[in-house]
Amino acid sequence: MKIPAFFTEHGITSTSANHLSNIAKENYMAIEKQMSSMEFYRLQSVL
């Protein structure tokens, strides 16, 4: 499926779009890996 707004004469090529998609996937996976090792705590203090 081609989206005319991106794949026109002045838009990006499908190869460039695929490359950008791969970069986005790699970044998402790196962030997901970092987030999986984080621990969140909810604390409430009463005085």
RADA-V111365 format. One record per backbone hydrogen bond with DSSP energy under -1.0 kcal/mol. NH is the residue of the N-H (numbers start at 1). CO is the residue of the C=O. E is the energy in kcal/mol with one decimal. If there is no record, write none. Layout:
# RADA-V111365
NH|CO|E / NH|CO|E
This chain:
# RADA-V111365
6|3|-1.9 / 7|3|-2.1 / 11|8|-1.3 / 12|6|-1.4 / 17|13|-2.4 / 18|14|-2.3 / 19|15|-2.3 / 20|16|-2.5 / 21|17|-2.2 / 22|18|-2.3 / 23|19|-2.1 / 24|20|-2.3 / 25|21|-2.4 / 26|22|-2.3 / 27|23|-2.4 / 28|24|-2.6 / 29|25|-2.5 / 30|26|-2.1 / 31|27|-2.5 / 32|28|-2.8 / 33|29|-2.1 / 34|30|-2.0 / 35|31|-2.7 / 36|32|-1.9 / 38|35|-1.2
